[in-house]
Amino acid sequence: MKVLIVDDDAELADMLSYVLRRQGDIVVSTQDGETALRIWEKEQPDLILLDVRLPRTDGWQVLTRIRADSQIPILMISGRDDEEDVVQGLNLGADDYICKPFSPRQLTARMRAVLRRSIQSGAVSQSPTSLKIGAFELDGQRHEVRCESRSSRLTRIEFRLLFELASHEGQVLTHEVLVDRVWGYQEVSDSSLLKTHIRHLREKIEPEPSSPVYLTTIPGVGYSFRNPNRSSRSVATAAKSTFEAPALTTEALTDEEVAVVR
């Protein structure tokens, strides 16, 4: 895998380059956004590690310009654990977001997961997935959700997350199941990205996001999709195995089964 590292912290960039090269990856790096754009066009990397705070052209601008032409996996890096930064990065099309400090093991796990999701998304886009529950409909070809008279476009991650929940209507999916199936992580230290995406989805599908009726929270456990106007249900998927995940009902949960990602 060829990785482009864009970070003005030379010490961190050198450390990441060393770790990735030891794993057999090809690494190119730069410390500013303009150079990053030129390298991206010339080298055509498989994945980009992109810092938010860069001289000349910042990470947001780099992300926006690349997303105008490419769906290359991009993992944002930031020294600020600020929800607004996370939200902005995800809205602009970042595949994931990691805050400093982080361990090389955590970063490389996320990189592999992002790359794996990108490959899977390519397969799904060739055979779109759709789901309809009463007046609620997910369109895999358009990455769009329609509910009664409203429709909203979804990012790739938002679509995968909502599909995972809606296809297990009435069941409780734990934080671990959702993070593993949507992000592909084997080990996760927190669930901040999951919570952020749930909030985004509520803003797009809920009549009152502060009082959700579709995406409900089961405190200390996870989330559940419920359709208050459910009348019929049909699922059509050409890539069902990609989204299959174990599910729990409220009654089936035990203390041992409920391990919350903090």
RODO-2510 file (C-alpha; in nm, 4 decimals, decimal comma):
residues 262
     n   res          X          Y          Z
     1     m     0,0000     0,0000     0,0000
     2     k     0,1229     0,3490    -0,0859
     3     v     0,0500     0,6068     0,1844
     4     l     0,0756     0,9845     0,1636
     5     i     0,1435     1,1468     0,5022
     6     v     0,0625     1,5188     0,5240
     7     d     0,1646     1,6625     0,8611
     8     d     0,3690     1,9672     0,9592
     9     d     0,4983     1,7828     1,2661
    10     a     0,8202     1,6434     1,1181
    11     e     0,8913     1,4217     1,4175
    12     l     0,5487     1,2566     1,4017
    13     a     0,5686     1,2168     1,0236
    14     d     0,9078     1,0482     1,0537
    15     m     0,7784     0,8116     1,3220
    16     l     0,4725     0,7176     1,1144
    17     s     0,6873     0,6701     0,8041
    18     y     0,9184     0,4361     0,9979
    19     v     0,6265     0,2289     1,1319
    20     l     0,4553     0,1980     0,7953
    21     r     0,7738     0,1122     0,6049
    22     r     0,8476    -0,1638     0,8561
    23     q     0,5066    -0,3070     0,7668
    24     g     0,6016    -0,3077     0,4008
    25     d     0,4127     0,0057     0,2941
    26     i     0,5461     0,2670     0,0529
    27     v     0,5441     0,6116     0,2140
    28     v     0,5670     0,9625     0,0720
    29     s     0,5296     1,2649     0,2962
    30     t     0,5104     1,6425     0,3001
    31     q     0,4485     1,9180     0,5530
    32     d     0,2193     2,1552     0,3588
    33     g    -0,1093     2,1334     0,1732
    34     e    -0,0073     2,2661    -0,1674
    35     t     0,2754     2,0147    -0,1974
    36     a     0,0381     1,7425    -0,0798
    37     l    -0,1973     1,8137    -0,3694
    38     r     0,0862     1,7921    -0,6210
    39     i     0,2130     1,4657    -0,4701
    40     w    -0,1383     1,3200    -0,4681
    41     e    -0,1805     1,3897    -0,8397
    42     k     0,1637     1,2521    -0,9270
    43     e     0,1967     0,9530    -0,6933
    44     q    -0,1670     0,8346    -0,6785
    45     p    -0,1417     0,6889    -0,3246
    46     d    -0,3842     0,4294    -0,1898
    47     l    -0,4549     0,6239     0,1293
    48     i    -0,3859     0,9694     0,2750
    49     l    -0,3107     1,0606     0,6371
    50     l    -0,4010     1,4290     0,6485
    51     d    -0,3365     1,6698     0,9342
    52     v    -0,5912     1,9473     0,9847
    53     r    -0,3515     2,2279     1,0772
    54     l    -0,1160     2,2867     0,7844
    55     p     0,0672     2,5930     0,6553
    56     r    -0,0453     2,7682     0,3354
    57     t    -0,3341     2,5358     0,2498
    58     d    -0,4950     2,3679     0,5499
    59     g    -0,6276     2,0149     0,5763
    60     w    -0,9883     2,1167     0,5136
    61     q    -0,8967     2,2771     0,1807
    62     v    -0,6853     1,9791     0,0776
    63     l    -0,9692     1,7411     0,1654
    64     t    -1,2244     1,9464    -0,0296
    65     r    -1,0089     1,9681    -0,3409
    66     i    -0,9271     1,5971    -0,3423
    67     r    -1,2899     1,4989    -0,2809
    68     a    -1,3944     1,6987    -0,5868
    69     d    -1,2101     1,4440    -0,8033
    70     s    -1,1451     1,1321    -0,5995
    71     q    -1,2857     0,8946    -0,3375
    72     i    -0,9404     0,7923    -0,2156
    73     p    -0,9536     0,6911     0,1539
    74     i    -0,8561     0,9874     0,3745
    75     l    -0,7939     0,9658     0,7477
    76     m    -0,7807     1,3052     0,9194
    77     i    -0,5316     1,3684     1,2027
    78     s    -0,5750     1,6471     1,4564
    79     g    -0,4247     1,7638     1,7805
    80     r    -0,7639     1,9022     1,8859
    81     d    -1,0230     1,6741     2,0403
    82     d    -1,2965     1,9135     1,9285
    83     e    -1,6311     1,7761     1,8137
    84     e    -1,6735     2,0615     1,5662
    85     d    -1,3502     1,9609     1,3935
    86     v    -1,4688     1,5998     1,3770
    87     v    -1,8045     1,7094     1,2370
    88     q    -1,6440     1,9341     0,9762
    89     g    -1,4040     1,6622     0,8621
    90     l    -1,6779     1,4029     0,8263
    91     n    -1,9092     1,6440     0,6471
    92     l    -1,6353     1,7282     0,3975
    93     g    -1,5879     1,3595     0,3177
    94     a    -1,3152     1,2269     0,5472
    95     d    -1,3395     0,8505     0,5991
    96     d    -1,2200     0,8659     0,9589
    97     y    -1,0779     1,1058     1,2154
    98     i    -0,8186     1,0369     1,4820
    99     c    -0,6962     1,2719     1,7540
   100     k    -0,3412     1,3019     1,8841
   101     p    -0,1916     1,1398     2,0774
   102     f    -0,2500     0,7936     1,9358
   103     s    -0,0524     0,4716     1,9246
   104     p     0,0941     0,3406     1,5974
   105     r    -0,1096     0,0245     1,6499
   106     q    -0,4349     0,2187     1,6719
   107     l    -0,3516     0,4265     1,3660
   108     t    -0,2541     0,1311     1,1482
   109     a    -0,5693    -0,0577     1,2536
   110     r    -0,7809     0,2368     1,1455
   111     m    -0,5898     0,2710     0,8200
   112     r    -0,6522    -0,0931     0,7283
   113     a    -1,0180    -0,0589     0,8229
   114     v    -1,0604     0,2548     0,6108
   115     l    -0,8955     0,0863     0,3129
   116     r    -1,1070    -0,2274     0,3588
   117     r    -1,4267    -0,0203     0,3744
   118     s    -1,3274     0,1631     0,0586
   119     i    -1,2873    -0,1660    -0,1263
   120     q    -1,6184    -0,2955     0,0089
   121     s    -1,7963     0,0288    -0,0826
   122     g    -1,6732    -0,0115    -0,4374
   123     a    -1,8283    -0,3581    -0,4517
   124     v    -2,1537    -0,2352    -0,3031
   125     s    -2,1747     0,0574    -0,5427
   126     q    -2,1720    -0,1898    -0,8332
   127     s    -2,4611    -0,3839    -0,6759
   128     p    -2,6649    -0,1254    -0,4843
   129     t    -2,8325    -0,2101    -0,1582
   130     s    -3,1810    -0,0875    -0,0791
   131     l    -3,4172    -0,1195     0,2116
   132     k    -3,7779    -0,0152     0,2643
   133     i    -3,9711    -0,0164     0,5898
   134     g    -4,3124     0,1405     0,5496
   135     a    -4,2609     0,5051     0,4524
   136     f    -3,8884     0,4800     0,5337
   137     e    -3,6587     0,3985     0,2403
   138     l    -3,2818     0,3712     0,1925
   139     d    -3,1544     0,4049    -0,1640
   140     g    -2,8089     0,2487    -0,2012
   141     q    -2,7570     0,3750    -0,5536
   142     r    -2,8102     0,7385    -0,4605
   143     h    -2,6889     0,7057    -0,1000
   144     e    -3,0128     0,8724    -0,0029
   145     v    -3,2697     0,8251     0,2713
   146     r    -3,6347     0,9096     0,2130
   147     c    -3,8920     0,9327     0,4868
   148     e    -4,2451     1,0495     0,4109
   149     s    -4,2007     1,3838     0,2287
   150     r    -3,8346     1,4382     0,3218
   151     s    -3,5158     1,3129     0,1573
   152     s    -3,1504     1,3537     0,2525
   153     r    -2,8202     1,2536     0,0990
   154     l    -2,5935     1,0387     0,3133
   155     t    -2,2176     0,9956     0,3265
   156     r    -2,0830     0,6434     0,2768
   157     i    -2,0386     0,5941     0,6498
   158     e    -2,3816     0,7358     0,7321
   159     f    -2,5394     0,5016     0,4800
   160     r    -2,3624     0,1940     0,6175
   161     l    -2,4529     0,2857     0,9747
   162     l    -2,8197     0,3542     0,9009
   163     f    -2,8500     0,0418     0,6874
   164     e    -2,6984    -0,1678     0,9645
   165     l    -2,9475    -0,0351     1,2184
   166     a    -3,2550    -0,0313     0,9939
   167     s    -3,1947    -0,3827     0,8612
   168     h    -3,2111    -0,5025     1,2233
   169     e    -3,5298    -0,3111     1,3001
   170     g    -3,6409    -0,3406     1,6627
   171     q    -3,3160    -0,5033     1,7728
   172     v    -3,0416    -0,3545     1,9873
   173     l    -2,6974    -0,3304     1,8273
   174     t    -2,4170    -0,2706     2,0742
   175     h    -2,1472    -0,0078     2,0295
   176     e    -1,8964    -0,2849     1,9542
   177     v    -2,1072    -0,4428     1,6820
   178     l    -2,1697    -0,1112     1,5090
   179     v    -1,8086     0,0068     1,5252
   180     d    -1,6825    -0,3294     1,3998
   181     r    -1,9346    -0,3569     1,1157
   182     v    -1,9328     0,0054     1,0008
   183     w    -1,5721     0,1076     1,0691
   184     g    -1,4125    -0,2377     1,0693
   185     y    -1,2045    -0,1888     1,3816
   186     q    -1,0851    -0,4846     1,5824
   187     e    -0,9896    -0,2650     1,8770
   188     v    -1,1429     0,0726     1,9596
   189     s    -1,0678     0,3029     2,2536
   190     d    -1,3786     0,5235     2,2314
   191     s    -1,7123     0,5620     2,0553
   192     s    -1,6990     0,9342     1,9756
   193     l    -1,7237     0,8851     1,5989
   194     l    -2,0241     0,6576     1,6413
   195     k    -2,2031     0,9147     1,8579
   196     t    -2,1235     1,1922     1,6098
   197     h    -2,2655     0,9950     1,3173
   198     i    -2,5773     0,9024     1,5111
   199     r    -2,6310     1,2726     1,5792
   200     h    -2,5863     1,3522     1,2088
   201     l    -2,8359     1,0851     1,1109
   202     r    -3,0903     1,2111     1,3608
   203     e    -3,0598     1,5589     1,2133
   204     k    -3,1392     1,4128     0,8713
   205     i    -3,4222     1,1702     0,9489
   206     e    -3,5844     1,2692     1,2764
   207     p    -3,8772     1,5175     1,2884
   208     e    -3,7306     1,6366     1,6204
   209     p    -3,3631     1,5315     1,6529
   210     s    -3,3624     1,6096     2,0246
   211     s    -3,6509     1,3639     2,0739
   212     p    -3,5689     1,0784     1,8336
   213     v    -3,8317     0,8251     1,7360
   214     y    -3,6354     0,6283     1,4748
   215     l    -3,2837     0,6032     1,6191
   216     t    -3,3204     0,5283     1,9878
   217     t    -3,0422     0,5082     2,2432
   218     i    -3,0227     0,2168     2,4854
   219     p    -2,8060     0,3702     2,7616
   220     g    -2,4818     0,1875     2,8253
   221     v    -2,5524    -0,0619     2,5457
   222     g    -2,5999     0,0779     2,1970
   223     y    -2,8691     0,1861     1,9533
   224     s    -3,1847     0,0554     1,7929
   225     f    -3,3869     0,1505     1,4855
   226     r    -3,7621     0,1627     1,5374
   227     n    -4,0241     0,2738     1,2884
   228     p    -4,3312     0,4120     1,4654
   229     n    -4,5311     0,3989     1,1404
   230     r    -4,4171     0,0560     1,0304
   231     s    -4,6605    -0,1099     0,7926
   232     s    -4,4478    -0,3275     0,5698
   233     r    -4,0896    -0,4307     0,5320
   234     s    -3,8835    -0,5441     0,2356
   235     v    -3,5103    -0,5726     0,2008
   236     a    -3,3182    -0,6104    -0,1238
   237     t    -2,9433    -0,6448    -0,0985
   238     a    -2,6825    -0,7782    -0,3346
   239     a    -2,4126    -0,7613    -0,0682
   240     k    -2,5950    -0,8794     0,2438
   241     s    -2,2889    -1,0545     0,3850
   242     t    -2,1075    -0,7219     0,4016
   243     f    -2,3633    -0,5841     0,6417
   244     e    -2,4596    -0,8917     0,8441
   245     a    -2,4058    -0,8404     1,2165
   246     p    -2,5175    -1,0171     1,5330
   247     a    -2,8030    -0,8392     1,7041
   248     l    -2,9428    -0,8390     2,0538
   249     t    -3,2908    -0,7893     2,1802
   250     t    -3,3381    -0,5973     2,5011
   251     e    -3,4522    -0,9113     2,6769
   252     a    -3,1495    -1,1116     2,5623
   253     l    -2,8854    -0,8792     2,7071
   254     t    -2,6730    -0,9853     3,0019
   255     d    -2,3990    -0,8004     3,1871
   256     e    -2,1355    -1,0142     3,0143
   257     e    -2,2740    -0,9381     2,6674
   258     v    -2,2862    -0,5627     2,7196
   259     a    -1,9276    -0,4402     2,6877
   260     v    -1,9431    -0,0695     2,6151
   261     v    -1,6786     0,1055     2,4061
   262     r    -1,5745     0,3982     2,6252
***
